[in-house]
C-alpha cells in the first residue's frame, strides 16, 4: 500500500489529479518495487480527506471526495 499526502492538493485541478496515481505507479515500477505485483493499493490524501484511490478491485479517480472503504481489503489481507 502506498498512501501519499499532499497538503496543497487544492492547487491541482481535480481533473488532473488522477495523473498522480500514474506517477506513483511509474515511480514504483522504475524502482522495481512492484514488478508485476497485482495487489497494489494507492491512496492520495489531501488536507482533509482521501481524494483518489486505486486498488486491484476498483478505482475512484475523479479527484474529489472518494470512498476510503476501498482500502479496507488491504487491511483485511494483512490481519490475522
C-alpha positions as CSV (number, residue, x, y, z in Angstrom):
1,X,0.0,0.0,0.0
2,X,1.1,3.5,-0.8
3,X,-0.5,6.5,0.9
4,X,0.6,9.9,-0.4
5,X,-0.3,13.0,1.5
6,X,-0.4,16.3,-0.4
7,X,-1.3,19.2,1.8
8,X,-2.0,21.7,-1.0
9,X,-4.0,19.3,-3.3
10,X,-6.4,22.1,-3.9
11,X,-3.8,23.8,-6.2
12,X,-4.0,20.8,-8.6
13,X,-7.2,20.8,-10.6
14,X,-9.5,17.8,-9.8
15,X,-9.4,16.6,-13.4
16,X,-5.6,16.5,-13.4
17,X,-5.2,14.7,-10.0
18,X,-5.5,11.2,-11.4
19,X,-2.1,11.7,-13.0
20,X,-0.7,11.4,-9.5
21,X,-1.7,7.8,-9.4
22,X,0.1,7.2,-12.8
23,X,3.1,9.0,-11.4
24,X,3.2,6.8,-8.2
25,X,2.8,3.6,-10.4
26,X,5.6,4.8,-12.7
27,X,7.9,5.5,-9.7
28,X,7.3,2.1,-8.2
29,X,7.9,0.4,-11.5
30,X,11.1,2.3,-12.2
31,X,12.3,1.5,-8.7
32,X,11.5,-2.2,-9.4
33,X,9.3,-2.3,-6.3
34,X,6.1,-3.7,-7.9
35,X,7.4,-5.9,-10.7
36,X,4.0,-7.1,-11.9
37,X,2.5,-7.2,-8.4
38,X,-1.2,-7.2,-8.8
39,X,-2.3,-6.3,-5.3
40,X,-1.2,-2.7,-5.3
41,X,-3.3,-0.2,-3.2
42,X,-2.7,3.5,-3.7
43,X,-4.4,6.3,-1.9
44,X,-3.9,10.1,-2.3
45,X,-4.8,12.1,0.7
46,X,-5.4,15.9,0.6
47,X,-5.5,18.2,3.6
48,X,-8.8,16.8,4.9
49,X,-9.8,13.7,3.0
50,X,-8.7,10.9,0.6
51,X,-9.3,12.2,-2.9
52,X,-8.0,9.3,-5.1
53,X,-7.9,5.6,-4.6
54,X,-6.7,2.8,-6.8
55,X,-7.0,-0.9,-5.8
56,X,-6.9,-4.2,-7.6
57,X,-10.7,-4.3,-7.5
58,X,-11.9,-0.7,-8.0
59,X,-10.6,2.8,-8.5
60,X,-12.0,6.2,-7.8
61,X,-10.1,8.7,-9.8
62,X,-12.4,11.7,-10.1
63,X,-10.1,13.7,-7.9
64,X,-12.7,14.8,-5.4
65,X,-14.0,13.1,-2.3
66,X,-13.6,9.3,-2.5
67,X,-14.7,6.3,-0.5
68,X,-11.8,5.3,1.8
69,X,-13.6,1.9,2.4
70,X,-12.0,0.8,-0.9
71,X,-8.7,0.4,1.1
72,X,-10.2,-1.9,3.7
73,X,-9.5,-5.2,1.8
74,X,-5.8,-4.4,2.1
75,X,-6.0,-4.3,5.9
76,X,-8.1,-7.4,5.9
77,X,-5.5,-9.2,3.9
78,X,-2.7,-8.5,6.4
79,X,-4.6,-9.0,9.7
80,X,-4.5,-12.5,11.2
